[in-house]
Amino acid sequence: MCWRRYWHGIHLEPSKWSVAWEETLAESYNKQITRKNFLQGAGAAFAGLATGQLPAVSQAIINSQEPLRIGIIGSGRIGGAVGLKWAEAGHHIFFSSRHPEELTDLVASAGEHAQAGLPDAAARFGDVILIAVPYAALPQVGRDYSSLMQGKIVIDCGNPRADRDGPMADAAIALGTGVASANFLPGVRLVRSFSCVSWIQVQQAPRSPERIGIPIAADDEEAARVTARLVEDTGFDPVFVGGLERAREFDRGTPVYVRGMSAAELRETLGL
Ligand SMILES: NC(=O)c1ccc[n+]([C@@H]2O[C@H](COP(=O)([O-])OP(=O)(O)OC[C@H]3O[C@@H](n4cnc5c(N)ncnc54)[C@H](OP(=O)(O)O)[C@@H]3O)[C@@H](O)[C@H]2O)c1
């Protein structure tokens, strides 16, 4: 995949969350969201979880506003667009491809804190990993790299579609992507997000005057908090939907999928 294929002719400015808490948090978000009240609400909802048992590296991440080390597996349209925004926000980005030599322009656009390599290196590099591959590749990505991502925050934005991914897509859609992706990615702190926004919308973010909302589903408090920060860093408003089981509510084909809804519109449509 050649990154330039997608970006040719487009001007780029150089340098830019298992059960109980869903209800609690959904209620807390039935109001205008800000990053501050997202984090406060998420914290309250997760108060019963034993965060002290979480990996130390993650505690450091969430307790800091320092740049994150982010590995991207699948640096195509959505992975590339999101990675550029995160780089612009000051994060350290490791773009990956099975053909990393094709990522030269993307890395150059992302600036001095970006690099490229093979997917296993991205999995090792990141405290946070974004997986942005065709959904049919997710089982293999999980088999090959889950061992390298144990305990790490992994954001999965892939969307199963049978016309591209074959019959496995129908099985994933039936399960819901939160549950299906978790089966493919054992041992990671999985988040479903960035799945129902298009790469063009990412490029154009932040939308004015009202930002587009991005749903987040995860079973892990810190993973959801970190993802909320990263959603903001791309120029969107985070909307916490619930645990992974609820990711299906914003899967492809749902009323909120790639509609460019604001956070308030998302919450109203999703009944949050
Ligand atoms: N396009 C969007 O606006 C958008 C928005 C939200 C979500 N999504 C979802 O995000 C996923 C990616 O979409 P996309 O449009 O960005 O696709 P894309 O442009 O084709 O990029 C996919 C990337 O995945 C990499 N890849 C494919 N198989 C791989 C494997 N087995 N191991 C490691 N890397 C692999 C490819 O890199 P190499 O071939 O170079 O290795 C390629 O760069 C899809 O599931 C899609 O449904 C897309």
The ligand as an ORCA input file, in Angstrom:
! r2SCAN-3c Opt
* xyz 0 1
  N     -10.971      4.521      5.398
  C     -11.721      5.039      6.397
  O     -12.199      6.191      6.327
  C     -11.967      4.207      7.627
  C     -12.525      4.829      8.746
  C     -12.708      4.113      9.937
  C     -12.377      2.769      9.974
  N     -11.872      2.176      8.851
  C     -11.486      0.765      8.945
  O     -10.089      0.755      9.184
  C      -9.493     -0.352      8.523
  C      -8.463      0.203      7.546
  O      -9.147      0.976      6.574
  P      -8.335      1.871      5.538
  O      -9.347      2.521      4.685
  O      -7.359      2.694      6.229
  O      -7.593      0.750      4.694
  P      -6.289      0.916      3.812
  O      -6.150      2.287      3.373
  O      -6.338     -0.177      2.804
  O      -5.105      0.601      4.823
  C      -5.045     -0.640      5.473
  C      -3.622     -0.851      5.902
  O      -3.548     -2.093      6.598
  C      -2.302     -2.668      6.307
  N      -2.443     -4.108      6.379
  C      -3.255     -4.892      5.635
  N      -3.121     -6.176      5.997
  C      -2.201     -6.198      6.995
  C      -1.641     -7.220      7.786
  N      -2.010     -8.519      7.619
  N      -0.730     -6.897      8.705
  C      -0.349     -5.610      8.888
  N      -0.860     -4.578      8.160
  C      -1.772     -4.878      7.231
  C      -1.918     -2.220      4.908
  O      -0.543     -1.935      4.895
  P       0.509     -2.760      4.056
  O      -0.226     -3.474      2.963
  O       1.398     -1.705      3.558
  O       1.154     -3.682      5.040
  C      -2.661     -0.900      4.751
  O      -1.844      0.215      4.842
  C     -10.619     -1.112      7.844
  O     -11.053     -2.160      8.700
  C     -11.699     -0.065      7.696
  O     -13.001     -0.641      7.653
  C     -11.634      2.868      7.690
*
